[in-house]
Amino acid sequence: MKNPIKIHTPVTRDICEELRTGDRVLLSGSIITGRDTAHKRLCKLIAEGSDLPVKLDGETIFYAAPTPPGPGRIIGSIGPTTSYRMDEYAPVLMRSGLIGMIGKGKRSAEVRAAIMKYKTVYFGAMGGIAALMSGCVKKADIIAYEDLGPESIMRLEIEDFPLIVINDTRGGDLYEDAVGCHGMVP
């Protein structure tokens, strides 16, 4: 098995075009979090032509809502949310500059087409290891929609965040490619 590819944000379109479905990645740098309510608010602002509370150009978003941090911790458990809940909004955000998405589960045909069109990438994060993943988070700050509590948009500084490429710029889909692998896809 190939060693993981180390990537530092911002992820560029050139990097996205080099990645292939099934590639293991260790992502470091700065990403944001956001779930469906935050996505809905961002898309409403985009539709209105209003300024966004966060610049999406070149950004990677992790579909997650962390638990509160324990004593002496930067963040609580943080694991991926099921991505199809963001499918309604993802193409709009990609058109607005979003380049990477991190979550779990299969994406719609519309999202997969947008990934190819906008040369972006969808990474899968392993579900069930949220407490361990929190150890990859070195800094966490709320940057928008504080009223959403754990579902606010946060800026995370991460180091060697373990991911796998689920959908690539060529239309690859690990869920389709992994038929017969006994569900070994995040």
Contacts in CASP RR format, 6 or more apart in sequence:
PFRMAT RR
TARGET T0000
AUTHOR 0000-0000-0000
METHOD contacts of the structure
MODEL  1
MKNPIKIHTPVTRDICEELRTGDRVLLSGSIITGRDTAHKRLCKLIAEGS
DLPVKLDGETIFYAAPTPPGPGRIIGSIGPTTSYRMDEYAPVLMRSGLIG
MIGKGKRSAEVRAAIMKYKTVYFGAMGGIAALMSGCVKKADIIAYEDLGP
ESIMRLEIEDFPLIVINDTRGGDLYEDAVGCHGMVP
1 24 0 8 1.000
2 23 0 8 1.000
2 24 0 8 1.000
3 24 0 8 1.000
4 24 0 8 1.000
4 25 0 8 1.000
4 26 0 8 1.000
4 162 0 8 1.000
5 19 0 8 1.000
5 23 0 8 1.000
5 24 0 8 1.000
5 25 0 8 1.000
5 26 0 8 1.000
6 25 0 8 1.000
6 26 0 8 1.000
6 28 0 8 1.000
6 160 0 8 1.000
7 15 0 8 1.000
7 25 0 8 1.000
7 26 0 8 1.000
7 27 0 8 1.000
7 28 0 8 1.000
8 27 0 8 1.000
8 28 0 8 1.000
8 29 0 8 1.000
9 27 0 8 1.000
9 28 0 8 1.000
9 29 0 8 1.000
9 30 0 8 1.000
9 31 0 8 1.000
9 60 0 8 1.000
10 30 0 8 1.000
10 58 0 8 1.000
10 59 0 8 1.000
10 60 0 8 1.000
10 99 0 8 1.000
11 27 0 8 1.000
11 58 0 8 1.000
11 60 0 8 1.000
11 99 0 8 1.000
11 100 0 8 1.000
11 121 0 8 1.000
12 58 0 8 1.000
12 99 0 8 1.000
13 99 0 8 1.000
13 119 0 8 1.000
13 120 0 8 1.000
16 99 0 8 1.000
16 100 0 8 1.000
16 119 0 8 1.000
16 120 0 8 1.000
16 121 0 8 1.000
16 168 0 8 1.000
16 169 0 8 1.000
17 119 0 8 1.000
17 169 0 8 1.000
19 25 0 8 1.000
19 121 0 8 1.000
19 165 0 8 1.000
19 168 0 8 1.000
19 169 0 8 1.000
20 165 0 8 1.000
20 168 0 8 1.000
20 170 0 8 1.000
20 172 0 8 1.000
21 165 0 8 1.000
21 166 0 8 1.000
21 167 0 8 1.000
21 168 0 8 1.000
21 171 0 8 1.000
21 172 0 8 1.000
21 173 0 8 1.000
21 174 0 8 1.000
21 177 0 8 1.000
22 164 0 8 1.000
22 165 0 8 1.000
22 166 0 8 1.000
22 174 0 8 1.000
22 177 0 8 1.000
23 164 0 8 1.000
23 165 0 8 1.000
24 162 0 8 1.000
24 163 0 8 1.000
24 164 0 8 1.000
25 123 0 8 1.000
25 162 0 8 1.000
25 163 0 8 1.000
25 164 0 8 1.000
25 165 0 8 1.000
26 160 0 8 1.000
26 161 0 8 1.000
26 162 0 8 1.000
26 163 0 8 1.000
27 60 0 8 1.000
27 102 0 8 1.000
27 123 0 8 1.000
27 158 0 8 1.000
27 160 0 8 1.000
27 161 0 8 1.000
27 163 0 8 1.000
28 158 0 8 1.000
28 159 0 8 1.000
28 160 0 8 1.000
28 161 0 8 1.000
29 157 0 8 1.000
29 158 0 8 1.000
29 159 0 8 1.000
30 155 0 8 1.000
30 156 0 8 1.000
30 157 0 8 1.000
30 158 0 8 1.000
31 59 0 8 1.000
31 60 0 8 1.000
31 61 0 8 1.000
31 62 0 8 1.000
31 102 0 8 1.000
31 155 0 8 1.000
31 156 0 8 1.000
31 158 0 8 1.000
31 161 0 8 1.000
32 54 0 8 1.000
32 59 0 8 1.000
32 60 0 8 1.000
32 61 0 8 1.000
32 62 0 8 1.000
32 143 0 8 1.000
32 153 0 8 1.000
32 154 0 8 1.000
32 155 0 8 1.000
32 156 0 8 1.000
33 61 0 8 1.000
33 62 0 8 1.000
33 63 0 8 1.000
33 64 0 8 1.000
33 65 0 8 1.000
33 66 0 8 1.000
33 78 0 8 1.000
33 152 0 8 1.000
33 153 0 8 1.000
33 154 0 8 1.000
33 156 0 8 1.000
34 61 0 8 1.000
34 62 0 8 1.000
34 63 0 8 1.000
34 64 0 8 1.000
34 65 0 8 1.000
34 151 0 8 1.000
34 152 0 8 1.000
34 153 0 8 1.000
34 154 0 8 1.000
35 63 0 8 1.000
35 64 0 8 1.000
35 65 0 8 1.000
35 81 0 8 1.000
35 85 0 8 1.000
35 86 0 8 1.000
35 151 0 8 1.000
36 85 0 8 1.000
36 86 0 8 1.000
36 89 0 8 1.000
37 145 0 8 1.000
37 148 0 8 1.000
37 151 0 8 1.000
38 144 0 8 1.000
38 145 0 8 1.000
38 148 0 8 1.000
38 151 0 8 1.000
38 152 0 8 1.000
38 153 0 8 1.000
39 86 0 8 1.000
39 88 0 8 1.000
39 89 0 8 1.000
39 90 0 8 1.000
39 93 0 8 1.000
40 89 0 8 1.000
41 145 0 8 1.000
42 52 0 8 1.000
42 54 0 8 1.000
42 56 0 8 1.000
42 89 0 8 1.000
42 93 0 8 1.000
43 89 0 8 1.000
43 92 0 8 1.000
43 93 0 8 1.000
45 51 0 8 1.000
45 52 0 8 1.000
45 53 0 8 1.000
46 52 0 8 1.000
46 92 0 8 1.000
46 93 0 8 1.000
46 96 0 8 1.000
47 92 0 8 1.000
52 96 0 8 1.000
53 143 0 8 1.000
53 144 0 8 1.000
53 145 0 8 1.000
53 153 0 8 1.000
54 143 0 8 1.000
54 144 0 8 1.000
54 153 0 8 1.000
56 93 0 8 1.000
56 96 0 8 1.000
56 97 0 8 1.000
56 98 0 8 1.000
57 96 0 8 1.000
57 97 0 8 1.000
58 97 0 8 1.000
58 98 0 8 1.000
58 99 0 8 1.000
58 100 0 8 1.000
59 97 0 8 1.000
59 98 0 8 1.000
59 99 0 8 1.000
59 100 0 8 1.000
60 98 0 8 1.000
60 99 0 8 1.000
60 100 0 8 1.000
60 101 0 8 1.000
60 102 0 8 1.000
61 93 0 8 1.000
61 98 0 8 1.000
61 100 0 8 1.000
61 101 0 8 1.000
61 102 0 8 1.000
62 78 0 8 1.000
62 80 0 8 1.000
62 102 0 8 1.000
62 103 0 8 1.000
62 125 0 8 1.000
62 156 0 8 1.000
63 80 0 8 1.000
63 81 0 8 1.000
63 82 0 8 1.000
63 83 0 8 1.000
63 85 0 8 1.000
63 86 0 8 1.000
63 101 0 8 1.000
63 102 0 8 1.000
63 103 0 8 1.000
63 104 0 8 1.000
64 78 0 8 1.000
64 79 0 8 1.000
64 80 0 8 1.000
64 81 0 8 1.000
64 102 0 8 1.000
64 103 0 8 1.000
64 125 0 8 1.000
65 81 0 8 1.000
65 149 0 8 1.000
65 150 0 8 1.000
65 151 0 8 1.000
66 75 0 8 1.000
66 76 0 8 1.000
66 77 0 8 1.000
66 78 0 8 1.000
66 79 0 8 1.000
66 134 0 8 1.000
66 140 0 8 1.000
66 150 0 8 1.000
66 154 0 8 1.000
67 76 0 8 1.000
67 77 0 8 1.000
67 78 0 8 1.000
67 130 0 8 1.000
67 150 0 8 1.000
68 76 0 8 1.000
68 150 0 8 1.000
69 75 0 8 1.000
69 76 0 8 1.000
69 140 0 8 1.000
70 76 0 8 1.000
73 134 0 8 1.000
74 134 0 8 1.000
74 135 0 8 1.000
74 137 0 8 1.000
74 138 0 8 1.000
74 139 0 8 1.000
74 140 0 8 1.000
75 134 0 8 1.000
75 137 0 8 1.000
75 140 0 8 1.000
75 156 0 8 1.000
76 131 0 8 1.000
76 134 0 8 1.000
77 130 0 8 1.000
77 131 0 8 1.000
77 133 0 8 1.000
77 134 0 8 1.000
78 130 0 8 1.000
78 133 0 8 1.000
78 134 0 8 1.000
78 137 0 8 1.000
79 125 0 8 1.000
79 127 0 8 1.000
79 128 0 8 1.000
79 129 0 8 1.000
79 130 0 8 1.000
79 133 0 8 1.000
80 102 0 8 1.000
80 103 0 8 1.000
80 104 0 8 1.000
80 124 0 8 1.000
80 125 0 8 1.000
80 126 0 8 1.000
80 127 0 8 1.000
80 186 0 8 1.000
81 103 0 8 1.000
81 104 0 8 1.000
82 103 0 8 1.000
82 104 0 8 1.000
82 105 0 8 1.000
83 101 0 8 1.000
83 103 0 8 1.000
83 104 0 8 1.000
83 105 0 8 1.000
83 106 0 8 1.000
83 107 0 8 1.000
83 122 0 8 1.000
84 105 0 8 1.000
84 106 0 8 1.000
84 107 0 8 1.000
84 108 0 8 1.000
86 101 0 8 1.000
87 107 0 8 1.000
87 108 0 8 1.000
87 110 0 8 1.000
87 111 0 8 1.000
90 98 0 8 1.000
90 101 0 8 1.000
90 107 0 8 1.000
90 111 0 8 1.000
90 114 0 8 1.000
91 110 0 8 1.000
91 111 0 8 1.000
91 113 0 8 1.000
91 114 0 8 1.000
94 114 0 8 1.000
94 115 0 8 1.000
94 117 0 8 1.000
94 118 0 8 1.000
94 120 0 8 1.000
95 114 0 8 1.000
95 118 0 8 1.000
97 118 0 8 1.000
98 120 0 8 1.000
99 118 0 8 1.000
99 119 0 8 1.000
99 120 0 8 1.000
99 121 0 8 1.000
100 120 0 8 1.000
100 121 0 8 1.000
100 122 0 8 1.000
100 123 0 8 1.000
101 120 0 8 1.000
101 121 0 8 1.000
101 122 0 8 1.000
101 123 0 8 1.000
102 122 0 8 1.000
102 123 0 8 1.000
102 124 0 8 1.000
102 125 0 8 1.000
102 161 0 8 1.000
102 163 0 8 1.000
103 122 0 8 1.000
103 123 0 8 1.000
103 124 0 8 1.000
103 125 0 8 1.000
103 186 0 8 1.000
104 124 0 8 1.000
104 125 0 8 1.000
104 126 0 8 1.000
104 127 0 8 1.000
104 186 0 8 1.000
105 124 0 8 1.000
105 166 0 8 1.000
105 175 0 8 1.000
105 185 0 8 1.000
105 186 0 8 1.000
106 166 0 8 1.000
106 173 0 8 1.000
106 175 0 8 1.000
107 115 0 8 1.000
107 122 0 8 1.000
107 166 0 8 1.000
107 167 0 8 1.000
107 173 0 8 1.000
111 122 0 8 1.000
111 167 0 8 1.000
112 167 0 8 1.000
112 171 0 8 1.000
112 172 0 8 1.000
112 173 0 8 1.000
114 120 0 8 1.000
115 121 0 8 1.000
115 122 0 8 1.000
115 167 0 8 1.000
115 168 0 8 1.000
115 169 0 8 1.000
115 171 0 8 1.000
116 169 0 8 1.000
116 170 0 8 1.000
116 171 0 8 1.000
119 169 0 8 1.000
120 169 0 8 1.000
121 165 0 8 1.000
121 167 0 8 1.000
121 168 0 8 1.000
121 169 0 8 1.000
122 165 0 8 1.000
122 166 0 8 1.000
122 167 0 8 1.000
123 163 0 8 1.000
123 164 0 8 1.000
123 165 0 8 1.000
123 166 0 8 1.000
124 163 0 8 1.000
124 164 0 8 1.000
124 165 0 8 1.000
124 166 0 8 1.000
124 186 0 8 1.000
125 133 0 8 1.000
125 161 0 8 1.000
125 162 0 8 1.000
125 163 0 8 1.000
125 186 0 8 1.000
126 133 0 8 1.000
126 162 0 8 1.000
126 186 0 8 1.000
127 186 0 8 1.000
133 161 0 8 1.000
133 162 0 8 1.000
136 158 0 8 1.000
136 159 0 8 1.000
136 160 0 8 1.000
136 161 0 8 1.000
136 162 0 8 1.000
137 156 0 8 1.000
137 157 0 8 1.000
137 158 0 8 1.000
138 157 0 8 1.000
138 158 0 8 1.000
138 159 0 8 1.000
139 155 0 8 1.000
139 156 0 8 1.000
139 157 0 8 1.000
140 154 0 8 1.000
140 155 0 8 1.000
140 156 0 8 1.000
140 157 0 8 1.000
141 154 0 8 1.000
141 155 0 8 1.000
142 149 0 8 1.000
142 152 0 8 1.000
142 153 0 8 1.000
142 154 0 8 1.000
143 152 0 8 1.000
143 153 0 8 1.000
143 154 0 8 1.000
143 155 0 8 1.000
144 152 0 8 1.000
144 153 0 8 1.000
145 151 0 8 1.000
145 152 0 8 1.000
145 153 0 8 1.000
146 152 0 8 1.000
164 174 0 8 1.000
164 185 0 8 1.000
164 186 0 8 1.000
165 174 0 8 1.000
166 173 0 8 1.000
166 174 0 8 1.000
166 175 0 8 1.000
166 185 0 8 1.000
166 186 0 8 1.000
167 173 0 8 1.000
167 174 0 8 1.000
174 185 0 8 1.000
175 185 0 8 1.000
178 184 0 8 1.000
178 185 0 8 1.000
END
